[in-house]
Amino acid sequence: MDEKMLAAVEKWAADEFRSTNGQIEFLLSEALKKAGRLPKPDKKTE
């Protein structure tokens, strides 16, 4: 990741009280949902 991009993500994470890794996971999750590419959860039978 480019230094400027990482710095922006670090600041964004701090602004939202998340770790940098947590912010990246959040952003990836949102992008996957928006693109309809998030895997469907396993349906467990009890």
C-alpha positions as CSV (number, residue, x, y, z in Angstrom):
1,M,0.0,0.0,0.0
2,D,1.2,3.5,-0.9
3,E,2.5,5.6,2.1
4,K,-0.1,8.3,1.6
5,M,-3.0,5.8,1.3
6,L,-1.8,4.1,4.5
7,A,-1.6,7.4,6.3
8,A,-5.1,8.3,5.2
9,V,-6.4,4.9,6.4
10,E,-4.6,5.2,9.7
11,K,-6.1,8.7,10.3
12,W,-9.6,7.4,9.3
13,A,-9.2,4.5,11.7
14,A,-8.2,6.8,14.5
15,D,-11.1,9.1,13.8
16,E,-13.5,6.1,14.1
17,F,-11.7,4.5,17.2
18,R,-10.6,1.4,15.2
19,S,-7.2,-0.1,14.6
20,T,-5.8,0.3,11.2
21,N,-6.3,-3.4,10.6
22,G,-9.9,-3.1,11.8
23,Q,-10.5,-0.2,9.5
24,I,-9.2,-2.1,6.5
25,E,-11.4,-5.1,7.4
26,F,-14.4,-2.8,7.7
27,L,-13.7,-1.2,4.3
28,L,-13.2,-4.6,2.6
29,S,-16.4,-5.9,4.2
30,E,-18.4,-2.9,3.0
31,A,-16.9,-3.1,-0.5
32,L,-17.7,-6.9,-0.7
33,K,-21.3,-6.2,0.4
34,K,-21.8,-3.4,-2.1
35,A,-20.4,-5.6,-4.9
36,G,-22.6,-8.6,-3.9
37,R,-19.5,-10.7,-3.4
38,L,-19.7,-11.4,0.3
39,P,-20.0,-15.2,0.8
40,K,-23.4,-16.2,2.2
41,P,-23.2,-17.5,5.8
42,D,-23.3,-21.3,6.3
43,K,-26.7,-22.5,7.4
44,K,-26.2,-24.7,10.4
45,T,-28.9,-27.1,11.4
46,E,-29.4,-27.7,15.1
